[in-house]
Amino acid sequence: MSTNRQLANDPLTSSWAAGLRSTLRAYARTHLPEAMVPAHFVVLPELPKLPNGKVDRSALPALTGDEPAATAYVAPRNAVETQLARIWQDLLGLSKVGVETSFFELGGDSLSVLQMSSQVREVYDVRLDLRRMFEDPTVAQLARMVTSEADPSVTGAGNPRGVSDEELLADAVLPEDIVPEPGALPPSTTPYRTVLLTGGTGYTGAFLLRELLDRSTARVYVLVRADGPEQAGERVRATLSEYGLLRDGDAERVTGVPGDTGRPYFGLRRAVYEELAAEVEMIIHNAAVSSWITPYQQIKPVNVFGALEVLRLACKTRVKPVHFISTIGVYPVHLRGEQVWEEKALVSPQDVTGGYRQSKWVADSLMTAARERGVPTHVYRPGAITGSQVTGACSTDTFINHLVKGCVQLGACLDYDLLLDLVPVDYCAASVVHSALGGIRDEIVHNLPSANAMNMNDLFDLVIAYGYPIRRLDYRDWYRELIAAIERGEENELAPYLPLFGVDQPAEEVGYEGSLPVFDTANLRAALAGSGIEAKPVDGALFDIYLDYFVETGFLPPPPGRAAGS
């Protein structure tokens, strides 16, 4: 019996192999163009070897239908499935569509979902619940919805972007190899001569880098995806410049390292990796995929495996303190009422929903576990990071900013009693860097919330006060208007976020009405004592700075009767 056939005949091993194939496929899709993602992943208990130790390619099993590239083809089984499959074929330009195959695996996207929904409504005179459609985007599920056979207790259960608590707990077990290597030098004392920063080409990373350069004399290595050192350096400087942070002399202290956080050894050549392990004295790990609509398995390579690679580097040659940027999203979502979150290690992933939050929960847990192995880790849990409290400079690619622009485009906002925790990026960066440069602390976890939480309705009051003509609608009415506008072909910033909005309420990632989280900050206050670092309250004055920046950069049009820069 062949080895892969043995795997197939063992139910437990077969299940594990299926999970591994899924993880590998998600990793490949994160790092490769779709056309280069392997069609088949064959899992073997071991590779056949030649006497010289090399892989015996001739002994590898032939590819068979046992390892399908995606869901196996299932033909339509009734008239409704046949009609719906034809709609999908015409829309996606395919010769056939299986009723159990995901719309997105077939090449669909959030915009073509809307086109498909419009066609289905014309044929069957029904309005689809698009959130359910995103949860199970198959012809079979669509047919059940059309014929009123969909079971809400099934289709609405769980979160399509997340995984089970059991899987998260398994991923949060720190591998045995992550421990300071024998003979590793002890951590350096401050002031640090060298620092490694990951995620330096994001806007939070740019502000972290600026703070490192301003608050120390250290050389900063910035890990960045690039074709070579020259391009890596150019990308880092371009990001600093984009947010008005580039200064004369920065190039002399910043070294761009072309690598990838989500790859083993950061994808570096062995000599470069060894040099980095020997040179770096402290690490700030900020790199992450921050998309709320990306499933856990696709985010996992960067957000989880990347954390492990950082910890491995911290254990090599010299033990290095690691300062990890987490999120308050690692705390469970509660329906209503006040809940106090202390600065402690996480215990359970229950009610932590969505791929992004779950991936950060796992990485956060790995960091605190590493402290018990002798790696001096520190974790910072900020709220939703917004623009600079001085200049307003900000990435426009955040959910909150897309929500604001989408509502401006629609001319309507949702009436939703949701508490938002908005943290200015420069305050966040200054807090982390000040703490990191101060050396190793006994306190591991630091909550980093805003000076004042803000209700979403109050936020839109500030947008309206700035001059934008926006109506406030009941959530369901707002949702209907949004869907209708996108179906008409109107441009709207929220189109890619449709998986987060249902007919009756938003998805868990957006938050629950009436939830009142309170964040303990004793450790943070101790770390910042005497520094003068403070967050400004998010009020009309600060929000005007943000909106001015959006208008000046062209992200938002000026309100009627108000010219840009006025």
N, C-alpha and C positions, 0 to 999 in steps of 0.2 A: 504493500500500500504506500502511495506517495506521501511525503511529509505534509504537503498542503492539504491532501485529502484527510490525513489524520487530524489536522487542525479543524477541518470542517465538521468532522464527526464528534468533536468534543464541544458540547454546547457552551460551556463556560469559556473555553479558549476561543471558540468561534465568535462569541460576543465581544471578548477583549480585542480580537483581531479586527472586527468591524469598527470598533471605537478608534483603534489605532489608525485604520485607513481613513476614517473621517477626519481625525486630527491632522494627519499628513496632508490630506487634500486641502483642508482649510489653510494650513501653513503655506502650501504651494501657491494657493490663490492669493495669499497676502503678499508674496514675494515675486510672483511670476506673472507675465501676461497670460490671459486666459488660454490663448492658443498653445502655450508651453506647459500648461498643467497636465501631468501624466493622466492618461485615460484609465490606467489600471494600477492598483497597488496590491502586490502579492505578499502576504505575510508568511514567513517561514520560521520554524523554531531555531534554525541555524543555517548559515550559508554553506553550500558544498565547497570544499577546498581541494586544491591540488597539493601534491607533496611539498611544493615550495611555499605553501601557505596562502597563495593567491586564490581568488574566487574561481571556481571551475564553472565558467559560464555555460559550457555545454551540458552541465548537469542541472541547470536551473529549470524548473518546471515550465512548460509552455503556458501561455496565457489562455485562459478559458473563460467561459461565461460565469464561472464561480466567483469572479471578482468584477462585478459590473461597474462601469464607470459612474453610473448614477442609478436612480430607481429603475427597476426593470419595467419594460413596456407592458402596459395593461390596456387592451383595446376597450373602446366604449362598449357599455353593456346594455344601454337602453337608448331611446330616442332623444332624451334630454342630454345625456352625455355626448351623444353623437353630434347634436346641434352645437353644443358648447365647444366641443373639440374643433369643429369646423371654424367657429369664430376665432379661436386661438390660432389655428393654422393660417387663416387669412391675415390676422394681425401680425403674427410673428414670421410669416413667410416660410412655414414648415410643411413638409409633406404628410406628416402624421404627428399626433400628440397623444401620449399615454395619459389615462385618466388619473393616475397616481403620481405623475411627474410634476415637480414644482414649476410654476409659471416662471420663476426667476432662473431656474436651471436651464430653461428653454430659451433664455435670452431676454425675458421681459424685465421691465423696471417699473418704478412707481408711476411714471407718466403713462406707460402703456397699460398699466392696470386700470387707470381712469378711462382710457379709451375703450378697453374691454368692458368695463362696468357700464359705460354709456350704451354700447351695443347690446349688452345683455338686457338692459332696461327697456330698450326699444322692442326687443323680441318677446320678452316675458312680462313686461310692465311691472317690474319689481325694482326696488332700490336696495342695493347690496350694502351690508355692513362691511365696509372696507377693512376695518381692523381685524375682523374674523377672516377675511380673505387673505390678509397678510400672514395670519397665524397658520393657515393651512391652504396655501395657494395651489390647489389642484382642481382639475375638472370634477373629480368625484365630490369634493367638498362644495364646489360651486353648484353642482347639480342638487345637492341636498338643500342648499340655501334657497335655490330657485323654487324647489318643490316643497319648501317649508318643512324639510325633514331634518334640518340641522339641530343638533342637541346642544343648547347653550351650556349645559353643564360640562360638555366635552370640549366644544370649540373654543370656549372662553377660558378654559382652565389653564393654569400655568402661564408662562411667558415664552413666546416663540423665540426670543433672543437669548434666553437663559438656559441653564442646565439644572439638574437636580442637586439638592443639598449634599447628597452622598458623593457626587462627582466633585463638588467643590471641596469637601473635606478631604477627599483623596488627593486632589491637586495641591492642597495646602500642607501636605506632609513634606517636610524639608528633606531632600535627598541626603543620603549618608555621606556623600563626598564633600558636602559643603561644611567644612570645618577647617580652621587654620592648618595649613600644611606643616609637617614636621620641620622644625628649624626656621619657621617664619619669624621675621623680626617683629617686635611689638609695635603698636601704633605710634606714629610720630607725635611729638608734642607740638603745640602751636608756638609760633605762627607756621602755618603750612607753606611749604615751598611750591607744591604742585597740587592741582585739583583736577579731577575728571568730572565733566558735566555731560550728561546724556540729555537728549531732547533740546539741544541748544538752538535749533532752528525753528522752534515754535515760539509763540509770543511770550509765554511764561518763561521759557528757557532763555529768551533774549534778555528779559529783565533780571533773571538769576545771574546771567553772565555779567551784565552791567554792574550788579551789586558786588560780585566777586572781584571785578577789576577795581571798583571804587573803594572797597573796604579791606583790601589786602594787596600784597605785592606778589602774590602767587602767579606762577605760569598756569594757565588753564588749558587743558586738553578738552576739546569738544568733539564727541563722537557724532558723526553725521554721515548720512548716505551720500556718497559721491564717488566719482570715477578715480579720484586720486587726491593727494594732499592739497594740491593747488586749488582744485575745485571745492574741496571741503572748506578751506579757508575763505574762499570767495562766498560760499553760501552763508557762512557764519557772519561775515561782515555785511552781506546784503540784508540779513535779517535784522541786525542791529540798526542799520541805516533805515530800514522800513519803518521802525518805530521811533526814530529820532534819537537813538542811543549810541551811535557810533562816534568815537572820539579819536583825536590824533594820538598815535602811539599804541592803539589797541592791537594792531597786527603784530607788534613785537612781543606781546605777552600771551597771545592766543594761538594755539596750534590746532588746526582742523585735522581730525583723525578719520579717514574714510572707512566707515564700518557700519554695522547693522546690529542694533541691540537685540533683535529677535533671532539672530543666528548664533550657533555655537562659537565661542571665543570671539564673538562680535564679527565673525567673518574675516578676521585679521590673519595675516601671515604669522607663523609661529614666532619669528624674531620680533615682529612689531608688538605682538601680544606680550611676550616676555619683557620687552623694554617698558611697556606700559605698566606691567605688574611691578616692576622694580622702581619706576619713577614716581608713580602716583602715590600721594599720601592721604588723600581724602576724596570721597566720591559723593556727588549730588546726583541722584537718579530721578530724572524728571520725564524721560521718554515714555510715551504711551500713545495708544490709539484711543481717542476720547469720544468716538462716535457713539451716540445713544442707540442708533438703529442697526449696529453691526452685531451679529450673533457672537456669543462667547467663544465658540470654537475658532472663529476668524480673528478675534482679538487676542486670543490666548498666546500665540507665538511671541508677540511683542510685549504684552502686558504681564504675562506670567513667566514664560521662558526667559524674557529679557531680565526680569528681576532675579531669576536664578543665575543668569550669566554674570550679572553685576556682583552678586554675592560670591560667586566662584573667584572672580578677580580680586575681591576684597580679602580672600583667604590665601592668596598666593604671594610669595616672597616676603611681603610685609603686610601685617594685618592693617586694614584700612577702615576707618569709620565710614559708614554709609548713611546718607540722609535721603530719605525716600519721600517723594511727593505723592501722597495718597489722596483721599477725598472724604468729605462727610457722607458721601453716597455709600460708604461701606456699612453704615448703620442701617438696621432694618426699617422698612417702610411701615408705619402704623396708620391706621385709618383715621383716627381722631384723637384729640387730647394731647396733653403735655407729656413729654418723655425726656428725661435727662440722660445725656450721653457723657460718661466720664472718659478721661484720657487713659484708657486701659487697652490691653491686648484684646482682640476680637475672640469671641467664643463660638458663636453659631452663625451660619449663613442664612438661617431661616428668615424669610421675608426680605432678603436682599435680592432685588429683582433686576433683570436685564443683563445683557452680556457685559457692558462696560462696568457697571457697579460690581458684578460678581467677579470679574477679572481683577479689579482693584482690591476686593475683599481677600482674594487668594494671595495676591502679592503682598498686601499689608500683613497678612498672617505669616507668610514666609519670612518677612523682615523681622517681626518680633520673635519668631522661633529661632532665627539666626543669632539673636543676642544671647540666648541660652547656650549656644555653641561657642561663644567667645568672640563673635563678630560684633563690634560696637555699633549697632544700628539705631537710627532715630527715624520716627515716622511723623509726618505732618499731614493733617487732614483739613484742607481748606474747603470752603464752600465753593459756589460757582464763581470762577475767576472772571472778573470784568476788567474794564479799562483802567489806565493809570489815573490816580486821583489828582494828578497834576496836569497832565496834557490830554487825557482822554484816550491816548493811543491804545489800540485794542485790536485783537483779531476779530474780524467780522464772522468767522466760521465757528460760532458757538450757537447752541440751541436758543439761548435767551435772545441773542441778537437777530437770529433768523426769525424768531417769534415776533419781535418788534417790527421788523421790516415786513414780514408777511401780513401783519395786521394793518400796517400803514398802506400796503398795496391793496388790501381788501376793503379798507375803509371801515373796518369793524374789528373790535376786540372781544374776547370771551370774558364773560362775567364769571370769575372763578376764584373762590376763596382759598388761595394757596400762598403759603409763606415761602418767600425766596430769600436765600442767603447769598448775597452778592459781595465778593471780596475783591477789592482793587488789586490789580496785578503787582503794582510796585510795592504795596504794603506786604503782600504775600512773599514776594521775592526778598525784600529787606529782612523780614522776620526769619525766613529759612536761612539765609546766608549769615546773618548775625549770629544765630544759634550755632550754625555749622562751624563757623570760624572760631567760636568760643571754646571748642574742644569737646571731648566726650562728657556727656552728662548721664547721671543715673536715670533720669526720666527718659523714657523711650518715646512715648506718644504725646503729641501736641495737637490739640484741636485748634483750628485756625479759622474761626467764623468771622463774619462781618461785624462792624460796630453796631449795626442794627438790622434785624431781619425786616424785609419789606413784603407786604401783601401784593400779589400780582395786580389786583385792581388798583392799588395805589401807584404802582409802576406805570400803568397805562394812563392814570390821571396826569402824571408828569409828562408823558408823551403828548397828551391832548393839550396840556397847558403850554407846551412848546409851540403849538400851532397846527398840529395835524388834525384834520377833521375825521375823527374816528367815533363810530357809534359803539355803544356797549350792548352786546347781545347775550341773551341766555345761551349757555354752551351749545345746546342742540341746534338752535337757530344759526349760531356762528358756524358750526360744523357744516350745516347744509349750505350756507353761503360759500364757504371755502371750497367745498367739493364742486358746487355748481360753477364757480369761477374757474377752477382748474380744468373742469370738463369743457368749458367754453374755449379753452386754449389761452386764458389769461396767465401771464407770468406771475408766479407767486413763490416766495422764498420757502414756503412751508411744504411744497410739493414732495420733496424727498422725505419729509417727516410724517407722511400720512400713516405709516405703521404705528405711530404713537398716538393716533387719534381715532376713537371709535364714535359710534352714533350717540352714545349716552354719556361718555366720559373719556378723558385721556387715559393712556396707558400708565402703568405704575411708575415708569421712569420719570414722567412729568411731575408726579406727586399727587397726594390725596388732599382733598378739601378738608380743612379743619385740623390738619396735623400741626402740632406745635412742638417741634424739637427744641431742646435747650442744651447747649454745649458747654461743658465744664472747661475752663481755660487756665486752671491753676499752674500747670506745667509751662504753658506758653507765657504766662505773665512772669514767671520766675526766670525764664530764658531771656525775656526782653527787658527785665528790670534795669532801669537807668540808661536804656538805649535811646529813648526819645522816639521810638518807632510806634506810631499810632495809625489806626485806620480812621479815615474820615467817615462820618455817617453818610449813607446813601440817601440824599435828599434832593430837592429841586435844583440846588446849585450844582451839585456833582453831576446829576443826570443831564443838566444842560451842557456840561463839559463833554459828556459822552456823545450827546446828540450833535453838538457842534462838530465833533471829530467825524462822525458818520456823514454829515453833510459835506464837510470840507474834502473828505476822501472820495465822495461820490457813492458811498454805500446807500445813503438815503437821499431822496430829492429834498430840496428846501421846502418847508411848509408853504402853503399858498400865501402870497404877499410878503414872503420873507426871503430875501436874497441870501445866497451862500456867503458866509463870513460876516453877516450882519448881526 
